[in-house]
Amino acid sequence: MDLEKYFAPFREQTIGYDQTFLSPFGEQKLLYADWIASGRLYKPIEDKITNQFGPLVGNTHSEASETGTAMTAAYHHAKEIIKQHVNANKDDIILCAGSGMTGVVNKFQRILGL
């Protein structure tokens, strides 16, 4: 299997895939290499967020409105999808933080009292 060929459609849907910038050495193609800290925007996901979730964005800590109810349901559903993808069982938990991996590690350290 040619992995370059297999992954090409995914790579080409990554927003900024063909981005260039001006450097002291002329125009250069952007090379993103910080995949651990954060990923890149993926067009099919961003389109879904914009078109399906965007109109219903609201506070996930409230079910007093249609937007709050929709976001709370989507949040819990997303956690279940993640659990399925990582083969977590009912006793496993997911730590969510809006500030990325650093925030999750800090949250975990606080839970452990470190």
Contacts in CASP RR format, 6 or more apart in sequence:
PFRMAT RR
TARGET T0000
AUTHOR 0000-0000-0000
METHOD contacts of the structure
MODEL  1
MDLEKYFAPFREQTIGYDQTFLSPFGEQKLLYADWIASGRLYKPIEDKIT
NQFGPLVGNTHSEASETGTAMTAAYHHAKEIIKQHVNANKDDIILCAGSG
MTGVVNKFQRILGL
10 42 0 8 1.000
11 17 0 8 1.000
13 42 0 8 1.000
13 43 0 8 1.000
13 44 0 8 1.000
14 40 0 8 1.000
14 41 0 8 1.000
14 42 0 8 1.000
14 43 0 8 1.000
15 40 0 8 1.000
15 41 0 8 1.000
15 42 0 8 1.000
15 43 0 8 1.000
15 46 0 8 1.000
16 30 0 8 1.000
16 40 0 8 1.000
16 41 0 8 1.000
18 29 0 8 1.000
19 29 0 8 1.000
19 30 0 8 1.000
20 27 0 8 1.000
20 28 0 8 1.000
20 29 0 8 1.000
20 30 0 8 1.000
21 27 0 8 1.000
21 28 0 8 1.000
21 30 0 8 1.000
22 28 0 8 1.000
32 39 0 8 1.000
32 40 0 8 1.000
36 101 0 8 1.000
37 100 0 8 1.000
37 101 0 8 1.000
37 102 0 8 1.000
38 100 0 8 1.000
53 71 0 8 1.000
53 74 0 8 1.000
56 66 0 8 1.000
56 67 0 8 1.000
56 68 0 8 1.000
56 70 0 8 1.000
56 71 0 8 1.000
56 74 0 8 1.000
57 67 0 8 1.000
57 71 0 8 1.000
58 65 0 8 1.000
58 67 0 8 1.000
58 68 0 8 1.000
58 70 0 8 1.000
58 71 0 8 1.000
59 65 0 8 1.000
59 67 0 8 1.000
59 68 0 8 1.000
59 71 0 8 1.000
60 68 0 8 1.000
60 71 0 8 1.000
60 72 0 8 1.000
60 75 0 8 1.000
61 72 0 8 1.000
62 68 0 8 1.000
62 72 0 8 1.000
63 69 0 8 1.000
63 72 0 8 1.000
79 94 0 8 1.000
79 96 0 8 1.000
82 88 0 8 1.000
82 94 0 8 1.000
83 92 0 8 1.000
83 94 0 8 1.000
88 94 0 8 1.000
95 104 0 8 1.000
95 107 0 8 1.000
95 108 0 8 1.000
95 111 0 8 1.000
96 104 0 8 1.000
97 103 0 8 1.000
97 104 0 8 1.000
97 106 0 8 1.000
97 107 0 8 1.000
END
